[in-house]
């Protein structure tokens, strides 16, 4: 098994394409953070800026009505900003952590790059005709498939680490490395304001964002095994990821939608105590994700095991 895993990793990292993806990720992170960099305020002016935002939000609440969810979101932001002023806590958005948390959205880029590798892992063997060379080895098909899956996940971990480190360094250069230890302040769905360790919050945000990446990569791996086409696997996986996320927002109004995959992939909803659908819990989402995970892997294993490669 170890030799199979080493072999699969060698196939990934000996290609120029792999390192180009790593380079593109770093450049994308730099460009994204420069473009998203908030306007710098003087150290003593952040209170004025926060007070102005509170006033604007209060005026919007008094003059507009865009539904209960909008009111809750705006009210929570007012409570959070008032907490910042009352306790003299610099908002995380004014430090490097604001950029760091924004960069967590680039996990989608990591997902796309990993899908490219995962989709080609199985389908590429069939298209190149090298699958026969693998199957004549005295190892089971299950081990061959598992080694490919683990290698793809290892590549995703590499990209994740590259993203986190590059985001931290770039954010530090843009915003400065001061105020690293400030608390992160947020209001949960019940309007109660909480403080948490900002480093722990940032790491949790990145790790929770990785859940969707793992599910999409697993699905891509399954599609690749079923259709033996890397292009179909890449196109379908990426399309499902973006469409599924949009559909999840629309379906959130229905209680039965809590069983929909993409209502559960964003576990960051539990970091602030604001689930997409009332009544959803972390344990429920984890259970749903495990069910989908098992189904995807079971389909990959069943199809790959029974696949006729004689032709």
BAFI-3210 file (N, C-alpha, C; in Angstrom, 3 decimals, decimal comma, padded with zeros to 6 digits):
// residues 311
n [1|2|3|4|5|6|7|8|9|10|11|12|13|14|15|16|17|18|19|20|21|22|23|24|25|26|27|28|29|30|31|32|33|34|35|36|37|38|39|40|41|42|43|44|45|46|47|48|49|50|51|52|53|54|55|56|57|58|59|60|61|62|63|64|65|66|67|68|69|70|71|72|73|74|75|76|77|78|79|80|81|82|83|84|85|86|87|88|89|90|91|92|93|94|95|96|97|98|99|100|101|102|103|104|105|106|107|108|109|110|111|112|113|114|115|116|117|118|119|120|121|122|123|124|125|126|127|128|129|130|131|132|133|134|135|136|137|138|139|140|141|142|143|144|145|146|147|148|149|150|151|152|153|154|155|156|157|158|159|160|161|162|163|164|165|166|167|168|169|170|171|172|173|174|175|176|177|178|179|180|181|182|183|184|185|186|187|188|189|190|191|192|193|194|195|196|197|198|199|200|201|202|203|204|205|206|207|208|209|210|211|212|213|214|215|216|217|218|219|220|221|222|223|224|225|226|227|228|229|230|231|232|233|234|235|236|237|238|239|240|241|242|243|244|245|246|247|248|249|250|251|252|253|254|255|256|257|258|259|260|261|262|263|264|265|266|267|268|269|270|271|272|273|274|275|276|277|278|279|280|281|282|283|284|285|286|287|288|289|290|291|292|293|294|295|296|297|298|299|300|301|302|303|304|305|306|307|308|309|310|311]
n.u [000,829|001,941|003,887|002,261|001,006|003,195|003,916|001,675|001,815|004,218|003,484|001,860|003,466|005,645|004,930|004,858|002,555|001,378|002,985|002,667|000,015|000,243|001,801|000,055|-001,970|-000,707|-000,173|-002,791|-003,808|-002,283|-003,092|-005,867|-005,998|-004,778|-006,598|-008,853|-008,159|-008,957|-009,749|-007,294|-007,438|-006,648|-005,090|-006,534|-008,941|-010,699|-012,868|-014,553|-015,239|-016,596|-018,727|-020,043|-020,901|-022,730|-024,673|-025,518|-026,590|-028,672|-030,299|-030,989|-032,490|-034,653|-035,797|-036,098|-037,265|-036,452|-037,183|-037,226|-034,791|-032,914|-033,253|-032,421|-029,733|-028,714|-029,279|-027,718|-025,208|-025,135|-025,226|-022,806|-020,915|-021,411|-020,520|-017,803|-017,145|-017,885|-016,194|-013,783|-012,458|-010,548|-011,863|-011,658|-011,541|-009,966|-007,431|-004,810|-006,259|-008,739|-008,288|-007,255|-009,497|-011,151|-009,685|-010,205|-012,218|-010,938|-010,580|-012,201|-010,804|-008,661|-010,129|-011,000|-008,513|-007,648|-009,634|-009,025|-006,703|-007,640|-009,707|-008,321|-006,867|-007,976|-009,492|-007,533|-005,789|-007,263|-007,709|-005,102|-004,353|-002,844|-003,950|-004,082|-001,514|-001,415|-003,337|-002,321|-000,642|000,121|-001,970|-005,020|-007,897|-009,200|-007,207|-005,650|-007,408|-007,842|-005,278|-004,984|-007,006|-006,207|-003,790|-004,729|-006,054|-003,879|-002,570|-004,457|-004,231|-001,647|-002,043|-003,831|-002,251|-000,367|-002,054|-002,973|-000,585|000,517|-001,575|-001,538|001,015|000,931|-001,266|-000,236|001,852|000,346|-001,454|-000,017|001,679|000,798|-001,472|-002,219|-003,218|-005,847|-009,298|-011,933|-015,035|-018,470|-021,988|-024,441|-027,266|-029,296|-028,869|-027,035|-023,882|-020,587|-017,227|-014,251|-011,187|-009,179|-007,258|-007,851|-010,429|-009,918|-008,400|-010,287|-012,255|-010,990|-010,510|-013,129|-014,127|-012,793|-014,250|-016,266|-014,575|-013,411|-015,683|-016,456|-014,192|-014,224|-016,616|-015,907|-013,932|-015,490|-017,153|-015,202|-014,379|-016,686|-017,385|-015,002|-013,750|-011,846|-012,377|-015,186|-015,578|-014,248|-015,658|-018,351|-018,089|-017,127|-019,194|-021,382|-020,527|-020,592|-023,208|-024,672|-024,138|-025,412|-028,056|-028,532|-028,863|-031,309|-033,003|-032,989|-035,210|-036,942|-037,736|-037,139|-034,911|-032,670|-031,468|-030,142|-027,062|-025,371|-026,387|-025,170|-022,433|-021,035|-019,694|-019,011|-021,164|-021,870|-019,963|-020,650|-023,062|-025,315|-027,198|-028,015|-030,608|-033,137|-032,845|-031,043|-028,058|-024,589|-023,878|-025,908|-025,387|-022,838|-023,471|-025,114|-023,231|-021,426|-022,995|-023,359|-020,660|-019,962|-021,658|-020,663|-018,015|-018,580|-019,869|-017,737|-015,929|-017,429|-017,994|-015,374|-014,287|-015,764|-015,323|-014,689|-011,678|-010,631|-010,951]
n.v [-001,210|001,235|001,594|001,886|004,308|006,050|005,896|007,033|009,647|010,408|010,491|012,706|014,901|015,037|016,291|019,243|020,701|020,451|022,018|024,439|024,937|025,312|027,646|029,407|029,501|030,862|033,350|034,095|034,386|036,548|038,580|038,623|039,426|041,928|043,302|043,116|044,500|046,382|049,889|051,703|052,835|055,366|054,596|055,694|056,352|054,332|054,001|056,126|055,383|052,967|053,861|055,438|053,487|052,144|054,128|054,415|051,850|051,818|053,814|052,600|050,448|051,819|052,967|051,102|047,834|044,695|042,138|039,509|038,119|039,903|042,050|040,824|040,274|042,885|044,008|042,390|043,149|045,776|045,370|044,011|045,959|047,920|046,591|046,440|049,159|049,684|048,004|048,728|047,340|046,651|046,175|043,059|043,255|045,434|044,571|042,215|039,891|040,313|040,321|037,740|036,141|036,803|035,652|032,997|032,319|031,556|028,892|027,645|027,889|026,225|023,883|023,592|023,229|020,878|019,160|018,989|017,437|015,126|014,217|013,452|011,385|008,749|008,565|009,378|007,229|005,324|006,605|006,859|004,280|003,040|001,813|-000,939|-001,735|-001,134|-002,844|-005,380|-005,765|-007,421|-006,568|-005,516|-004,082|-002,297|-001,252|000,055|002,034|003,373|004,356|006,255|008,035|008,919|010,148|012,299|013,718|014,363|016,140|018,190|019,009|020,034|022,273|023,655|024,334|025,965|028,044|029,065|029,900|031,716|033,568|034,558|035,759|037,653|039,196|040,177|041,821|043,704|044,760|044,896|043,336|043,744|043,776|041,096|039,432|040,166|039,771|037,968|039,214|038,488|038,203|035,906|034,024|034,539|037,087|037,553|038,746|037,557|036,756|035,415|033,566|034,959|033,740|031,045|031,152|031,868|029,668|027,638|028,513|028,170|025,394|024,396|025,289|023,571|021,268|021,276|021,196|018,619|017,033|017,737|016,967|014,229|013,573|014,250|012,366|010,069|010,505|010,504|007,841|006,514|007,527|007,519|009,720|012,509|015,146|015,316|014,759|016,925|019,154|018,618|018,428|020,980|022,575|021,590|022,309|025,195|025,753|024,264|025,570|028,024|027,173|026,155|028,426|029,345|027,195|027,196|028,137|026,075|023,391|020,699|020,889|020,667|018,262|018,403|018,299|020,655|022,391|021,663|021,601|023,942|024,462|026,634|028,057|027,297|028,355|030,891|030,441|030,537|028,795|027,694|026,749|026,929|024,997|023,159|021,401|021,044|018,330|017,109|018,045|016,938|014,215|013,989|014,661|012,544|010,424|011,111|011,070|008,374|007,211|008,328|007,290|004,560|004,141|004,774|002,690|000,337|000,592|000,832|-001,599|-003,474|-002,751|-003,392|-003,774|-004,873|-004,154]
n.w [000,000|000,787|-001,174|-003,398|-002,759|-002,684|-005,345|-006,604|-005,611|-006,747|-009,424|-009,384|-008,455|-010,131|-012,361|-014,326|-014,406|-011,872|-010,140|-011,348|-010,726|-007,979|-007,955|-009,267|-007,374|-005,245|-006,493|-007,069|-004,492|-003,562|-005,377|-004,853|-002,140|-002,215|-003,814|-002,192|000,033|002,853|003,352|004,996|008,336|010,688|013,834|015,957|014,824|014,275|015,941|015,311|012,707|013,182|014,763|012,910|011,128|012,753|013,067|010,393|009,936|011,793|010,735|008,338|009,281|010,279|008,041|006,021|004,909|004,498|005,090|007,657|008,055|007,046|008,810|011,196|010,618|010,286|012,773|014,440|013,561|014,440|017,228|017,538|016,724|018,625|020,855|020,304|020,593|023,257|024,726|023,807|021,688|018,967|015,736|014,006|011,282|010,766|011,041|010,179|010,274|009,178|006,411|006,264|006,922|004,788|002,743|003,115|001,425|-000,832|-000,691|-002,435|-004,817|-004,256|-004,134|-006,813|-008,119|-006,882|-007,716|-010,410|-010,316|-008,957|-010,640|-012,888|-011,916|-011,853|-014,270|-016,095|-016,167|-017,552|-020,043|-020,955|-021,097|-019,183|-017,063|-017,109|-016,501|-013,837|-012,753|-013,096|-011,055|-007,931|-006,104|-004,586|-006,256|-004,671|-002,992|-004,862|-005,747|-003,333|-002,754|-004,755|-004,071|-001,516|-002,210|-003,721|-001,722|-000,086|-001,759|-001,764|000,876|000,853|-000,850|000,741|002,970|001,697|000,871|003,371|004,666|002,783|002,673|005,269|005,411|003,305|004,132|006,505|005,584|004,239|006,149|008,460|011,232|013,754|016,604|016,606|018,547|019,179|020,278|018,552|017,672|017,614|016,809|017,695|016,331|018,121|018,939|020,919|021,917|021,397|022,414|020,996|020,569|018,117|016,482|016,764|015,714|013,036|012,106|012,495|010,721|008,222|008,279|008,473|006,064|004,433|004,441|002,489|000,288|000,526|000,146|-002,480|-003,924|-003,405|-004,681|-007,295|-007,728|-007,685|-009,936|-011,896|-011,750|-012,542|-015,135|-016,488|-017,582|-017,431|-018,140|-018,069|-015,371|-014,133|-015,182|-014,392|-011,569|-010,776|-011,765|-010,275|-007,717|-007,713|-008,611|-006,776|-004,345|-004,771|-005,120|-002,613|-001,014|-001,934|-001,308|001,415|002,717|003,018|005,150|004,625|003,087|004,587|004,302|001,980|000,286|000,056|001,928|004,173|003,891|004,453|007,258|008,727|009,450|011,960|013,552|014,274|015,360|013,696|011,931|008,561|008,210|010,569|013,521|012,610|013,469|014,435|014,749|013,287|010,647|010,245|010,299|008,019|006,057|006,331|005,424|002,682|001,963|002,307|000,395|-002,035|-002,060|-001,994|-004,446|-006,167|-005,514|-006,098|-008,871|-009,926|-009,142|-010,588|-013,137|-016,526|-018,087|-020,287|-022,882]
ca.u [000,000|002,830|004,504|001,223|000,810|004,382|003,834|000,653|002,336|005,245|002,784|001,317|004,445|006,680|004,378|004,974|001,211|001,128|003,674|002,038|-001,196|000,691|002,211|-001,161|-002,666|000,000|-000,416|-004,208|-003,950|-001,709|-003,976|-007,151|-005,853|-004,505|-007,854|-009,827|-007,593|-009,818|-009,081|-006,618|-007,840|-005,676|-005,349|-007,515|-010,135|-011,591|-014,088|-015,412|-015,736|-017,567|-019,905|-020,734|-021,586|-023,886|-025,681|-026,051|-027,415|-029,898|-031,124|-031,530|-033,540|-035,818|-036,374|-036,250|-037,706|-036,145|-037,453|-036,749|-033,371|-032,152|-033,308|-031,578|-028,337|-028,353|-029,321|-026,533|-024,033|-025,189|-024,824|-021,369|-020,159|-021,540|-019,646|-016,446|-016,961|-018,009|-015,051|-012,570|-011,815|-010,356|-012,477|-010,708|-011,448|-008,933|-006,140|-004,519|-007,233|-009,824|-007,861|-007,133|-010,831|-011,606|-008,941|-010,762|-013,053|-010,099|-010,633|-012,853|-009,732|-007,979|-011,031|-010,940|-007,205|-007,602|-010,538|-008,276|-005,808|-008,421|-010,460|-007,395|-006,187|-008,525|-009,833|-006,310|-005,227|-008,035|-007,482|-003,722|-004,166|-001,912|-004,693|-003,772|-000,237|-001,706|-004,167|-001,588|000,122|-000,516|-002,697|-006,445|-008,346|-009,577|-006,001|-005,249|-008,319|-007,601|-004,009|-005,235|-007,839|-005,371|-002,824|-005,446|-006,286|-002,587|-002,340|-005,346|-003,649|-000,511|-002,574|-004,421|-001,154|000,180|-003,018|-003,012|000,680|000,649|-002,585|-001,072|002,166|000,501|-002,123|000,644|002,552|-000,618|-002,119|000,882|001,578|000,389|-002,842|-002,487|-003,916|-007,154|-010,382|-012,896|-016,354|-019,577|-023,298|-025,120|-028,609|-030,175|-028,513|-026,039|-022,532|-019,589|-015,807|-013,499|-009,802|-009,204|-006,432|-008,659|-011,542|-009,395|-008,052|-011,548|-012,913|-010,301|-010,739|-014,531|-014,278|-012,216|-015,229|-016,846|-013,532|-013,291|-016,884|-016,412|-013,112|-014,724|-017,600|-015,159|-013,280|-016,544|-017,539|-014,075|-014,391|-017,877|-017,415|-013,653|-013,434|-011,421|-013,045|-016,548|-015,482|-013,882|-016,758|-019,510|-017,786|-017,058|-020,541|-022,211|-020,076|-021,076|-024,673|-025,198|-024,055|-026,474|-029,344|-028,674|-029,405|-032,729|-033,753|-032,903|-036,525|-037,692|-037,138|-036,619|-033,642|-031,541|-030,835|-029,404|-025,625|-024,727|-026,846|-024,377|-020,989|-020,448|-019,795|-018,737|-022,437|-021,968|-018,979|-021,345|-024,364|-026,376|-027,367|-028,781|-032,005|-033,339|-032,954|-029,879|-026,958|-023,323|-023,919|-026,793|-024,676|-021,760|-024,109|-025,518|-022,014|-020,886|-023,832|-022,971|-019,274|-019,991|-022,295|-019,723|-016,912|-019,114|-020,067|-016,402|-015,361|-018,228|-017,786|-013,985|-014,046|-016,430|-015,028|-013,978|-010,626|-010,042|-011,012]
ca.v [000,000|002,388|001,767|002,435|005,708|006,776|005,933|008,008|010,980|010,696|010,865|014,059|015,970|015,124|017,037|020,696|021,225|020,494|023,158|025,634|025,158|025,886|029,018|030,182|029,710|031,921|034,616|034,419|034,862|037,902|039,487|038,716|040,188|043,321|043,874|043,145|045,218|047,479|051,175|051,793|053,959|055,642|053,778|056,311|056,700|053,205|054,204|057,001|054,584|052,004|054,619|055,840|052,305|051,913|055,133|054,057|050,653|052,199|054,547|051,621|049,698|052,679|053,416|050,008|046,536|043,650|040,822|039,211|037,748|041,144|042,795|040,119|040,480|044,268|044,195|041,732|043,961|046,919|044,887|043,696|047,208|048,567|045,837|046,903|050,485|049,620|047,306|049,261|046,238|046,942|045,152|042,189|043,702|046,458|043,916|041,206|038,796|040,607|039,782|036,286|035,546|036,959|034,709|031,652|032,073|030,962|027,437|027,209|027,748|024,982|022,793|023,435|022,675|019,481|018,417|018,721|016,313|013,938|013,740|012,815|010,287|007,476|008,643|009,486|005,878|004,663|007,258|006,610|002,836|002,548|001,150|-002,377|-001,929|-001,090|-003,972|-006,643|-005,869|-008,321|-005,816|-005,421|-002,840|-001,391|-000,575|000,967|003,181|004,090|005,092|007,418|008,971|009,517|011,036|013,528|014,455|014,916|017,314|019,251|019,498|020,881|023,547|024,321|024,918|027,058|029,144|029,655|030,599|032,873|034,551|035,184|036,621|038,793|040,026|040,858|042,896|044,737|045,343|044,933|042,160|044,151|043,418|039,700|038,731|040,726|038,785|038,080|039,492|038,179|038,034|034,693|034,253|035,027|038,468|037,640|039,014|036,665|036,920|034,174|033,763|035,223|032,737|029,827|031,384|031,839|028,284|026,900|028,921|027,507|023,949|024,123|025,494|022,408|020,183|021,285|020,755|017,164|016,437|017,944|016,119|012,854|013,447|014,254|011,062|009,118|010,745|010,051|006,375|006,049|007,912|007,355|010,929|013,577|016,403|015,260|014,833|018,285|020,069|018,340|018,725|022,422|023,114|021,222|023,090|026,568|025,752|023,736|026,607|028,989|026,525|025,996|029,676|029,406|026,132|027,345|028,472|024,836|022,578|019,447|021,163|020,399|017,019|018,726|018,287|021,965|023,083|021,156|021,634|025,141|024,316|027,911|028,570|026,974|029,148|032,072|030,037|030,966|027,768|028,098|026,394|026,818|023,634|022,382|021,382|020,538|016,862|016,739|018,273|015,951|012,940|014,069|014,634|011,185|009,601|011,425|010,631|006,915|006,915|008,660|006,331|003,234|004,106|004,710|001,358|-000,673|000,725|000,540|-003,032|-004,271|-002,188|-004,242|-003,006|-005,725|-003,501]
ca.w [000,000|000,856|-002,489|-004,278|-002,397|-003,153|-006,799|-006,989|-005,324|-007,741|-010,652|-009,231|-008,224|-011,152|-013,488|-014,262|-014,163|-010,431|-009,545|-011,899|-009,925|-006,697|-008,236|-009,567|-006,105|-004,518|-007,192|-006,880|-003,112|-003,505|-006,110|-004,154|-000,901|-002,573|-004,296|-001,105|001,184|003,303|003,502|006,293|009,164|011,748|015,014|016,831|014,061|014,027|016,719|014,513|011,591|013,698|015,184|011,682|010,603|013,622|012,699|009,076|010,082|012,503|009,774|007,394|009,974|010,464|006,764|005,061|005,420|003,514|005,655|009,009|008,028|006,838|010,075|012,172|010,233|010,541|014,228|015,003|013,246|015,357|018,550|017,493|016,681|019,931|021,760|020,001|021,170|024,714|025,321|023,170|020,974|017,548|014,881|013,314|009,890|010,670|011,232|009,155|010,330|008,247|005,122|006,392|006,862|003,403|001,899|003,278|000,246|-001,880|-000,590|-003,678|-005,811|-003,871|-004,523|-008,280|-008,479|-006,430|-008,602|-011,650|-010,039|-008,585|-011,801|-013,820|-011,242|-012,329|-015,692|-016,875|-016,351|-018,605|-021,332|-021,375|-021,220|-018,160|-015,987|-017,146|-015,807|-012,411|-012,335|-013,120|-009,813|-006,956|-005,079|-004,903|-006,865|-003,582|-002,544|-005,939|-005,700|-002,077|-002,869|-005,604|-003,316|-000,467|-002,866|-004,068|-000,477|000,338|-002,602|-001,281|002,130|000,455|-001,320|001,903|003,755|000,887|000,935|004,709|004,939|001,895|003,082|006,510|005,127|002,492|004,984|007,444|004,892|003,866|007,310|009,607|012,086|015,097|017,026|016,241|019,624|019,525|020,225|017,459|018,243|016,702|017,431|017,246|015,798|019,183|019,224|021,990|021,406|021,984|022,094|020,862|020,140|016,687|015,796|016,739|014,792|011,664|011,781|012,404|009,478|007,111|008,363|008,156|004,625|003,762|004,398|001,151|-000,636|000,600|-000,453|-003,930|-004,453|-003,338|-005,750|-008,549|-007,801|-008,029|-011,333|-012,711|-011,775|-013,246|-016,545|-017,059|-018,346|-016,529|-018,515|-017,528|-013,910|-013,761|-015,521|-013,537|-010,164|-010,590|-011,981|-009,124|-006,565|-007,770|-008,699|-005,522|-003,316|-005,037|-004,873|-001,161|-000,478|-002,292|-000,635|002,872|003,255|003,209|006,207|004,078|002,399|005,478|003,857|000,761|000,581|000,186|003,132|005,292|003,650|005,058|008,709|009,386|009,960|013,380|014,295|014,792|015,881|012,781|010,898|007,379|008,464|012,021|014,031|012,202|014,438|013,918|014,683|012,176|009,387|010,140|009,962|006,614|005,244|006,372|004,547|001,298|001,791|002,150|-000,898|-003,111|-002,070|-002,319|-005,898|-006,779|-005,297|-006,804|-010,309|-010,260|-008,925|-011,618|-014,461|-017,472|-018,750|-021,308|-024,183]
c.u [000,868|003,478|003,516|001,038|001,984|004,359|002,830|001,120|003,403|004,600|002,277|002,418|005,574|006,204|004,524|003,624|000,932|001,740|003,178|000,762|-000,844|001,071|001,007|-001,942|-002,029|-000,276|-001,868|-004,453|-003,436|-002,644|-005,299|-007,040|-005,527|-005,797|-008,868|-009,363|-008,503|-009,038|-008,526|-007,124|-006,791|-006,090|-006,409|-008,836|-011,095|-012,892|-015,084|-016,047|-016,816|-018,855|-020,722|-021,499|-022,829|-025,020|-026,333|-026,985|-028,730|-030,844|-031,759|-032,657|-034,816|-036,534|-036,638|-036,755|-037,498|-036,331|-036,791|-035,259|-032,485|-032,107|-032,394|-030,103|-027,875|-028,307|-028,094|-025,267|-023,980|-024,717|-023,318|-020,535|-020,253|-020,652|-018,190|-016,175|-016,946|-016,764|-013,718|-011,754|-011,739|-011,001|-011,428|-010,506|-010,356|-007,533|-005,919|-005,555|-008,431|-009,517|-007,756|-008,487|-011,432|-010,964|-009,439|-011,678|-012,263|-009,962|-011,311|-011,822|-008,945|-008,812|-010,945|-009,625|-007,100|-008,496|-009,827|-007,365|-006,594|-009,149|-009,565|-006,745|-006,654|-008,770|-008,597|-005,657|-005,945|-007,747|-006,078|-003,426|-003,241|-002,620|-004,367|-002,469|-000,430|-002,396|-003,436|-000,715|-000,625|-001,150|-004,141|-006,779|-008,705|-008,364|-005,511|-006,092|-008,067|-006,317|-004,183|-006,027|-007,013|-004,362|-003,477|-005,702|-004,990|-002,257|-003,215|-004,817|-002,461|-001,010|-003,187|-003,348|-000,545|-000,746|-002,958|-001,750|000,812|-000,361|-002,136|000,055|001,749|-000,361|-001,280|001,374|001,603|-001,172|-001,192|000,643|001,225|-001,057|-003,214|-003,352|-005,269|-008,232|-011,264|-014,285|-017,425|-020,865|-023,952|-026,546|-029,580|-029,827|-027,489|-024,645|-021,520|-018,188|-015,177|-012,090|-009,751|-008,374|-007,214|-009,812|-011,082|-009,078|-009,319|-012,277|-012,302|-010,592|-012,181|-014,811|-013,754|-013,205|-015,870|-015,831|-013,420|-014,481|-016,863|-015,339|-013,548|-015,741|-016,917|-014,472|-014,280|-016,954|-016,448|-014,064|-015,546|-017,787|-016,064|-013,250|-013,081|-012,130|-014,467|-016,519|-015,178|-015,055|-017,961|-019,267|-017,779|-018,444|-021,438|-021,826|-020,680|-022,600|-025,278|-025,186|-025,150|-027,849|-029,597|-029,269|-030,892|-033,550|-033,791|-034,242|-037,378|-036,979|-036,514|-035,258|-032,439|-030,833|-030,045|-027,934|-025,083|-025,311|-025,960|-022,874|-020,307|-020,633|-019,465|-020,021|-022,588|-020,926|-019,631|-022,742|-025,527|-026,534|-028,241|-030,269|-032,181|-033,526|-031,803|-028,795|-025,707|-023,359|-024,803|-026,056|-023,560|-022,329|-024,510|-024,301|-021,392|-021,671|-023,463|-021,569|-019,216|-020,587|-021,330|-018,602|-017,377|-019,326|-018,728|-015,846|-016,103|-017,957|-016,366|-013,678|-014,609|-016,084|-014,216|-012,960|-009,951|-009,977|-010,031]
c.v [001,267|002,664|002,345|003,930|006,562|006,931|006,977|009,434|011,379|011,142|012,302|015,108|016,032|015,930|018,541|021,323|021,402|021,737|024,481|025,969|025,784|027,357|029,915|030,466|030,845|033,283|035,060|034,984|036,287|038,905|039,705|039,612|041,660|044,015|044,050|043,932|046,374|048,773|051,306|053,024|054,154|054,915|054,383|056,591|055,536|053,346|055,091|056,231|053,606|052,708|055,060|054,669|051,972|052,870|054,804|052,853|050,963|052,968|053,596|050,812|050,522|053,002|052,303|048,750|045,490|042,252|040,594|038,889|038,973|041,959|042,163|040,358|041,898|044,553|043,574|042,529|045,198|046,503|044,602|044,967|047,965|047,888|046,254|048,247|050,429|049,035|047,715|048,154|046,590|045,842|044,351|042,623|044,745|045,883|042,909|040,092|039,046|040,066|038,262|035,597|035,691|035,925|033,283|031,294|031,416|029,450|026,863|027,025|026,467|023,785|022,524|022,783|021,202|018,607|018,066|017,506|015,036|013,350|012,995|011,561|008,926|007,518|008,712|008,144|005,129|005,268|006,998|005,123|002,241|001,822|-000,344|-002,671|-001,900|-002,372|-005,309|-006,811|-006,755|-007,576|-005,681|-004,075|-001,812|-000,599|000,424|002,234|004,027|004,919|006,343|008,486|009,683|010,496|012,363|014,372|015,082|016,172|018,476|019,846|020,419|022,252|024,346|025,024|026,103|028,273|029,843|030,473|031,846|033,961|035,288|036,174|037,857|039,744|040,808|042,015|044,040|045,486|045,530|043,737|042,517|043,701|041,994|039,015|039,292|039,639|039,016|038,197|039,192|038,054|036,796|035,027|034,775|036,449|038,647|037,800|038,151|037,123|035,541|034,505|033,881|034,206|031,430|029,964|031,288|030,411|027,446|027,226|028,211|026,007|023,593|024,313|024,296|021,251|020,111|020,800|019,238|016,492|016,572|017,071|014,656|012,600|013,410|012,919|009,994|009,261|010,265|008,535|005,839|006,307|007,741|008,544|012,049|014,890|016,451|015,423|016,251|019,239|019,868|018,749|020,220|023,052|022,822|022,046|024,491|026,642|025,298|024,757|027,646|028,423|026,388|027,249|029,797|028,397|026,283|027,668|027,233|023,945|021,297|019,636|020,894|019,096|017,217|018,890|019,664|022,838|022,725|021,295|022,845|025,074|025,606|028,535|028,305|027,721|030,361|031,733|030,459|029,946|028,260|027,861|026,223|025,366|022,741|022,498|020,843|019,029|016,390|016,884|017,255|014,589|012,908|013,971|013,239|010,266|009,836|010,902|009,121|006,533|007,179|007,627|004,930|003,095|004,009|003,300|000,292|-000,619|000,354|-000,959|-003,882|-003,808|-003,170|-003,402|-003,822|-005,032|-002,355]
c.w [000,000|-000,490|-003,493|-004,026|-002,862|-004,667|-007,280|-006,727|-006,328|-009,053|-010,579|-009,252|-009,247|-012,358|-013,262|-013,922|-012,676|-009,808|-010,116|-011,131|-008,576|-006,889|-008,500|-008,288|-005,306|-005,159|-007,044|-005,487|-002,977|-004,174|-005,395|-002,925|-001,163|-003,009|-003,167|000,102|001,588|003,430|004,911|007,055|010,243|013,009|015,925|016,149|013,878|014,795|015,962|013,364|012,040|014,121|013,967|011,082|011,433|013,252|011,366|009,165|010,789|011,581|008,763|008,023|010,093|009,157|005,762|005,747|004,337|004,098|006,998|009,041|007,887|008,125|011,121|011,896|010,584|012,048|014,893|014,730|014,147|016,740|018,613|017,522|018,004|020,972|021,563|020,680|022,700|025,367|024,686|022,488|019,493|016,706|014,123|011,869|009,685|010,858|010,112|009,138|009,434|006,868|005,149|006,253|005,467|002,489|002,050|002,112|-000,881|-001,730|-001,828|-004,791|-005,534|-004,305|-006,019|-008,694|-008,054|-007,290|-009,903|-011,474|-009,777|-009,792|-012,783|-013,230|-011,754|-013,829|-016,576|-017,133|-017,471|-019,966|-021,863|-021,553|-020,176|-017,022|-015,943|-016,400|-014,288|-011,946|-012,378|-011,879|-008,809|-005,780|-005,521|-005,537|-005,794|-003,099|-003,594|-005,892|-004,454|-002,153|-003,717|-004,844|-002,243|-001,067|-003,246|-002,831|000,052|-000,468|-002,148|000,019|001,840|000,015|-000,177|002,729|003,012|000,967|002,291|004,991|004,074|002,269|004,338|006,225|004,334|003,319|005,981|006,805|004,538|005,061|008,510|010,509|013,534|015,365|016,642|017,298|020,001|019,486|018,993|018,078|017,205|017,505|016,847|016,824|016,846|019,614|020,316|021,387|022,154|021,585|021,950|020,404|018,620|015,899|015,665|015,754|013,338|011,232|011,609|011,106|008,282|007,116|008,003|006,666|003,837|003,637|003,016|000,119|-000,651|-000,071|-001,976|-004,565|-004,453|-004,448|-007,115|-008,781|-008,221|-009,497|-012,276|-012,850|-012,615|-014,744|-017,248|-017,931|-017,373|-016,853|-017,984|-016,017|-013,452|-013,972|-014,596|-012,089|-009,904|-010,750|-010,786|-007,900|-006,577|-007,826|-007,376|-004,412|-003,496|-004,749|-003,374|-000,532|-000,752|-001,499|000,878|003,515|003,523|004,220|005,671|003,403|003,282|005,124|002,565|001,104|000,906|001,291|004,323|005,106|004,290|006,572|009,449|009,924|011,457|014,220|014,945|015,305|015,020|011,657|009,750|007,568|009,962|012,453|013,624|013,260|013,770|013,750|013,539|010,845|009,176|009,745|008,495|005,698|005,204|005,441|003,086|001,004|001,537|000,802|-002,048|-003,207|-002,419|-003,822|-006,626|-006,700|-006,097|-008,292|-010,704|-010,135|-010,059|-013,030|-015,311|-018,223|-019,845|-022,656|-024,288]
res [x|x|x|x|x|x|x|x|x|x|x|x|x|x|x|x|x|x|x|x|x|x|x|x|x|x|x|x|x|x|x|x|x|x|x|x|x|x|x|x|x|x|x|x|x|x|x|x|x|x|x|x|x|x|x|x|x|x|x|x|x|x|x|x|x|x|x|x|x|x|x|x|x|x|x|x|x|x|x|x|x|x|x|x|x|x|x|x|x|x|x|x|x|x|x|x|x|x|x|x|x|x|x|x|x|x|x|x|x|x|x|x|x|x|x|x|x|x|x|x|x|x|x|x|x|x|x|x|x|x|x|x|x|x|x|x|x|x|x|x|x|x|x|x|x|x|x|x|x|x|x|x|x|x|x|x|x|x|x|x|x|x|x|x|x|x|x|x|x|x|x|x|x|x|x|x|x|x|x|x|x|x|x|x|x|x|x|x|x|x|x|x|x|x|x|x|x|x|x|x|x|x|x|x|x|x|x|x|x|x|x|x|x|x|x|x|x|x|x|x|x|x|x|x|x|x|x|x|x|x|x|x|x|x|x|x|x|x|x|x|x|x|x|x|x|x|x|x|x|x|x|x|x|x|x|x|x|x|x|x|x|x|x|x|x|x|x|x|x|x|x|x|x|x|x|x|x|x|x|x|x|x|x|x|x|x|x|x|x|x|x|x|x|x|x|x|x|x|x|x|x|x|x|x|x|x|x|x|x|x|x]
***
